């Protein structure tokens, strides 16, 4: 019976360590995300101007309701 208790304790300790490591990774990721902040506007490459789309003539969609 002592063996089962030891296995349970080991399993619980492993679970707690895994949970602690996960929380640490989350905190590190959060710090990294906050410090990066993305590229500054000046560093971004300028976009080429978009060409206007051609207009397409469409017919109104008939409705099934009668007035």
Phi, psi and omega per residue, in radians:
X1 nan -0.543 3.124
X2 -1.133 -0.512 -3.134
X3 -1.157 -0.731 -3.135
X4 -1.126 -0.740 3.123
X5 -1.069 -0.727 3.121
X6 -1.108 -0.746 3.128
X7 -1.111 -0.724 3.115
X8 -1.092 -0.744 3.136
X9 -1.107 -0.759 3.123
X10 -1.085 -0.751 3.136
X11 -1.088 -0.767 3.130
X12 -1.128 -0.726 3.125
X13 -1.132 -0.693 3.116
X14 -1.133 -0.707 3.111
X15 -1.106 -0.765 3.132
X16 -1.119 -0.707 3.126
X17 -1.127 -0.718 3.117
X18 -1.109 -0.744 3.116
X19 -1.107 -0.718 3.121
X20 -1.116 -0.752 3.137
X21 -1.130 -0.681 3.128
X22 -1.126 -0.756 3.111
X23 -1.102 -0.668 3.109
X24 -1.140 -0.732 3.102
X25 -1.101 -0.728 3.107
X26 -1.066 -0.786 -3.140
X27 -1.097 -0.733 3.129
X28 -1.124 -0.734 3.133
X29 -1.112 -0.696 3.131
X30 -1.125 -0.740 3.115
X31 -1.125 -0.743 3.136
X32 -1.111 -0.741 -3.130
X33 -1.109 -0.719 -3.113
X34 -1.229 -0.577 -3.092
X35 -1.424 -0.483 -3.136
X36 -1.210 -1.058 3.084
X37 1.239 0.053 3.124
X38 1.495 3.045 -3.113
X39 -1.347 2.461 3.067
X40 -1.138 2.704 -3.079
X41 -1.054 -0.665 -3.110
X42 -1.128 -0.510 -3.073
X43 -1.406 -0.251 -3.107
X44 -1.295 2.520 3.113
X45 -1.328 2.480 3.119
X46 -1.220 2.537 3.130
X47 -1.550 2.646 3.044
X48 -1.314 2.548 3.133
X49 -1.149 2.536 3.129
X50 -1.429 2.526 3.083
X51 -1.492 2.509 3.138
X52 -1.164 2.531 3.100
X53 -1.379 2.598 3.095
X54 -1.345 2.523 -3.120
X55 -1.466 2.518 -3.134
X56 -2.071 2.230 3.109
X57 -1.331 2.284 3.128
X58 -2.212 2.684 3.088
X59 -1.633 2.567 3.115
X60 -1.131 2.559 3.141
X61 -1.406 2.170 -3.140
X62 -1.222 2.497 3.106
X63 -1.750 2.652 -3.102
X64 -1.515 -0.170 -3.101
X65 -1.474 2.431 3.104
X66 -1.794 2.465 -3.118
X67 -1.255 nan nan
